Amino acid sequence: MSSTHSHSACGSDAYDRVLANPVDPLVPDDTTTASGACMYTCRQKHPNQLTDHHTLGACVESLGYQGKSESTHRLRPKDELVSIVRFTRRCGSRLHETWAASRFANKGYAMSVLTDARSIPQSETRFLLTASSAAVIPVGGNPLGVVLTPGGTRAYVANRSSNAVSVIDTATNTVTATIPTGAGPTLLAIAPDGAHVYVSVADAALLSVIDTATNTVTASVAVGAGATGVSVTPDGARVYVANQNASTVSVFNTATNTVIATIAVGNGPTGVTVTPDGAHVYVGNLASNTISVIDTATNTVTTTIIGLNGPAVVGITPDGAHGYVSNNSSNTVTVVDLGTNTITGSIVVGDQPRFVTISQNGAHVYVANYGSNTVSVIDTATNTLAGNLRVGAGPTGVAVTPDDSRLYVTNTDAGTLSVIPLTLIPNEGSTAGGTIVTINGHNLANATAVHFGTASATILTNTATSITVVNPAGSGAVPVTVTTPGGTGFLGAFIYFPAPQVNDVTPTEGPSDSGNTAVITGFNLAGAISASFGPNPVTIQSATDTQLTVTVGPVQNPGTVPVTVTTPGGTAVGPDYTYWPQPTITNVTPNTASTSGGTPVTLTGTDLATTQQVTFENVSADFSVISDTQITAVAPQQSPGQNITISVTTAGGSTSWNSFTYQDNPSI
């Protein structure tokens, strides 16, 4: 390997450490100096020792990096933040996915694992490290809400199970203070002047006030049970707090630190959002599937918007014209015209969308998808999904910097805060290419070329701060570079995913009115964004490259529907799944049988065609299905008695008849 390289983007001292302290037999290799993408590879060539984690880890650490390994994956170096974008191992014809857990455990960071190792020689292991400004910051337990100060210099994170708020310096992405609160801090809002942060403390039914100059709690005031959503009026005079367990909204006077009104709303209010002009407050009522619209002049509900499905919060565009509602129960975002308070559209996003935020320029909506570990990005000009950004486990809260350059996302299940640069939207897509990618930056005017790796993209639009392109086909993780008359710059890394394939679902049927667990099998399923059975979203519980385990919820319309899975590589349609309706029994003839058994009994009802079992007071009976509305059974032996329960179990569930009688045979 030549020792003559350009390292202005990566930092020459990290590379110099590698040359000064090479780890034999590992070869640190700067693979992308020509493009300036700052990628290093540690290669392990051990034909007889294929999983030497400690040696491989030493090579990575010689580059100045530290890291961790979990089910989601990213590294943190000592000097700058970095993402692992590939770690694969090939042994002969077998490809294994793993990571050096013994070396990278318990650091609080993770890495993205790709499966395409066709370019990696046999018996060789590689870590590909890509320098970027992305970061994963450990905070407290179960972080939920996050807000940024008006200048974007600090972030405040509510850690529900730690009973504390973390303060992050956004210049260094480090926690600089931890502020104790009451039990269960949940969501936050910040005053327009940045002087105070208001924190809902759900388990203590409080609203706490933090002085940002001293980072101390200066007041805690009783509100309603299950305090969650918080929003401040543009003049900073009032704070509106959603009380989820009380189905009310508290109005808090910031001058006196007192509650001045309590407003009844729908059931389970979760998110509250004050409009930019301060005239109205929109409340997402999670349990009643409605939005309450409050007139702030009278503090009364003037309108109730229906037709939602588990609405968590309403994100409002800077011009106050539109609201974007995350529907936790349907994996969609509803678009509302705030001039008429009517629904105008719906956009499918990831699994279990939680909270939303909107860019300062109003161009994008960011939706944290708790179930798919992604943030969906919506283009407000077209109200279409622009793409998804991968984050940590259980994303819930989301905030964007004042300059729209970075996104802060709380990862509730991981206890971390992701910092995502918004230079590429989306930053992943299909190996087939054809993804429309928006590149954000500076000095981008008059671009003459955009490359994904070495392949050219098609430029659609170009301004000084943004370029929209159609990306070429590719594989793995590649640097994205832009060439203008001023030179060539590195704008981030794009990850290609192969197209998914769905082969089977087990079981192939289930009840329509209750939950069920199913397993979807196929290929290239890792990183799944969502899965659906027909129009019905299912909740992804776990995902590997070949298998998804999902929770199937109740539906209103029974029937047979196709199974679909969406990953960054595309959408795959698989075999069918059948939702069976709940059976009923409307009549039993005769309604009396002998205790000795053997009496033929006809059961009449609905949806009986898939009957699997008939019991008389928990004793199984022989039966025959006559039609969808009738079955015959032979009453088994039983003790004499009244109100005997006959139960019928079908693919759609169970039903019963509770007024059957057993009596003894006549005797002398």
C-alpha positions, 0 to 999 in steps of 0.5 A: 500500500502506498504511503502517499495519500490525501487525508484532509477530510478524515484527519491525517493523524488517524492515518499516521497512527496506522502507519506507525503502529500497524497490526500484523496480520491486519492491513489498514487500508485507505480505500477511497482517497480519490473520492475523499469519502474517508473510508478505511478498511481493516482486513483480516487474512486468517485462513485458519482463524476466521473470527479473531475478534480481538485482532480485528478490533485492535486494527480498528482501534489503531485507526482511533475508533471505539465502538459497540455491537448490538442489534443495530449498529454504529461506531464512535471514534476517539476523534470524530464520529463514524458509522460502520457501514459494512462488516461481513465474513465469508468462509468458503461459499458461506456468508456469515453476518456477525460483529466483534461483540467481544471487542465492541461491547457496552459502548452505546453505539452500533453499526449497519450490517449489509449482506452483499459480500461478493467483492470480499475475498474468501477467508477475509473479514472487513470493517468499512468505517465511514467518517461522518457527522452522525452521532449516537449519544447515550442519555438516560433510560427510556428517552421520549421527548427532545427539544432544541434551544432557539439557536440550536446550541443545546438539546434537552431530552426527557428520560422517563425511567431515569426521572431526569432531563439530559442536556446535550451540547450540540457542538460536541454531542456530549451530555453536559448536565443531568437535571433531576425531575419528578417521576416520569418526565415525558415530553418537553417544550421550550420558551421562544426566548429559550429561557425556560424548558417546560417538562411534563412529568407524567407519573407525578402529574406535574409540569416542571419548569427548567431555567436554562441559564442554571439548568435547574428546576425552578417550579413544579406545578400540579396539572392532570393525570398522565401529563404528556404533550407540551406546547408554548404559545408564540408569545411565551405567555401560556403553556398547554399540557395534555393530560392523557389519563384525565382526558383534559388539557391544562392551561399554564400561565408562565408569568405566575406559574399557575394553571388558569384553565382546564379544558375537557377534550377527547380520550387519551390526549397525547400531543398538543401543538399551538399554531404559529399565530397562537390562535388555536391548539390542536390536540391528538386524542389517541384513544378516541381517534379524534383531534380537538381544536381549542380556541386560545381566546376562549380556551374552549374546544370549537371543532373536533376532527374525526377519521383518525386512527390512534392520532398521537400529535399534529405537526403544523407547517410554519405557515400554519396552513397544514397539519400532519397527524401521526396515526400510531394504529395505522402506520400513516400520517394524515394531512389536514387543511387547517383552514377548513379542518378537513382531512385532505390526504394520507401517507403510509410511513413506518411501523408505529409512528410516534411524534413528528416535527417539520423543517424550519423551511416547511419542506419536510415532515419527519416522523419517528417510527417506533416499530421500524427504527426509522424516521420517515421523511415526507415531502410537503410539496407533493405529500409523498414519502421521500424516504426513510432514515435509519436510527436506533431502537424505538425512536419516539421524539424528534427535533430538527436544528434551526438551519435544517441540517441535523435531526435529533431523535430519541431512541427509547428502547436503546437509551440513546439520542441519534444525531442524523445529518440531513445532507442526503434524503433518503440515505438508502435505497434499492440496488436497482437505483432509481431513488430520488435523492435530495442532497442538501449543503452549501455552494452547490450551484451549477453542479456539473456531476453527482456521483454515487461511488463511481457511477453518475446520477441524473440531476433533476434540480439544482440550487445553491443549497440543494440538488435533487437527483435520480441515483444510479444502480449500485451495491453496498455503501458508497460515497456521494460526491458533488462536482461544481466549478469550485471543485468536488465535495463529499456530501455523505454515504448512501447505502444500497439494499437488495430487493426483498423477497417474501416466500411464506407466512406461518400461520396462513390464517387467523381471527379477524377480531383478536391478535395473532403472531405470524412469521414471514420468511424470505430473503433480504428482509433485514431493515424492514420498514413496514409489513402489511396484510392487505391494507392492514399494517402489522407490527414488526417484533423482530427482523433478520435477513430471512425472517420477520416476526409480526403481531397481527392485530384485529381488522374490521373486514375479514377476507384473504389478502396478500402479505407485503414487506417494505425495506429500503430495497423495495416492496415484496408481495408474498403469499396470502393470509386469511382473516376469518370472522368471529363465529356465532351460535344462534340455536341448539337443537335439541337443547337437552341430552342424556348423561350417557351421551350419544345424542345428536345435536345440531348447532346453528349460527354463522361463520362455522365452516372452519370449525376445529373443535366442539366441546360440551363443558370442556369435554370434546365432542365428535362433530361434522360441518354441514355448512357455514351456518350449521354443524352437527355434534354428538353429545359426550357423556356428562353429569346431569346439570343445567346451563351446560356450556357448548363451545365452538372453536373456528379459525376465526375464534371461539363462541359458546352456548350456555343453556344446554341441559344434561339429564339422566335416562328414565329408570324404574 
